[in-house]
Amino acid sequence: SRDRVEDARMVLKPGEEVEAKFVGVDRKSRIVSLSIKAREAHEEAEAVQSYRTETSSSSGTSLGELLKEKIAGQDEA
């Protein structure tokens, strides 16, 4: 769920393990802020960036290269 939770004890049980991202600390009240949504968003952003890198490097052909080939083919004809 993407709903905001004020008190984690309402949705998690003691001893239950979750992966979360550290988002801050309140030194006065000695409270550590963690976010499961921020971790998920960070992982999604990394996956998108990885996909973009893979697709741009794996295609091997750019528009410029295609135009050069087309022009070279016309010059030879």
C-alpha positions in Angstrom: 0.0 0.0 0.0 1.2 3.5 -0.7 -0.8 5.1 2.1 1.1 7.1 4.7 1.4 5.3 8.1 1.8 7.4 11.2 2.8 4.5 13.5 4.6 1.5 12.0 3.3 -0.6 14.9 -0.1 -0.5 13.3 1.0 -2.4 10.2 4.1 -4.3 11.3 4.6 -6.9 13.9 7.6 -6.9 16.3 10.5 -8.8 14.8 9.2 -8.4 11.2 11.9 -7.5 8.8 11.4 -4.9 6.0 13.8 -3.1 3.7 13.6 0.7 4.0 15.6 3.8 3.1 17.0 6.0 5.8 15.4 9.5 5.2 16.4 11.4 8.3 16.8 11.7 12.1 15.3 14.1 14.6 18.0 14.6 17.2 15.8 16.3 19.7 13.2 13.5 19.9 15.7 10.8 19.0 13.5 9.5 16.2 14.9 7.8 13.0 12.8 8.2 9.9 12.7 5.4 7.4 10.7 5.0 4.2 9.7 1.8 2.4 8.2 3.9 -0.4 11.5 5.9 -0.9 13.4 2.6 -1.2 11.0 1.3 -3.8 11.1 4.6 -5.7 14.9 4.5 -5.7 15.0 0.9 -6.9 12.5 1.8 -9.7 14.6 4.8 -10.8 17.8 2.6 -10.9 16.0 0.0 -13.0 14.8 2.6 -15.5 18.2 4.1 -15.7 19.8 0.7 -16.2 17.2 -0.2 -18.9 17.9 3.1 -20.7 21.6 2.5 -20.6 21.2 -1.1 -22.0 18.8 -0.1 -24.8 20.9 2.8 -25.9 24.2 0.9 -25.9 22.8 -2.4 -27.3 21.0 -0.8 -30.3 24.4 0.0 -31.9 22.9 2.2 -34.6 22.1 5.8 -34.2 20.1 8.0 -36.5 23.3 9.7 -37.6 24.8 6.4 -38.6 21.7 5.4 -40.6 21.7 8.7 -42.5 25.4 8.4 -43.3 24.8 4.9 -44.7 21.8 6.1 -46.8 23.8 9.1 -48.2 26.8 6.9 -48.9 24.5 4.4 -50.7 23.1 7.2 -52.9 26.5 8.5 -53.7 27.6 5.1 -55.0 24.5 4.6 -57.2 
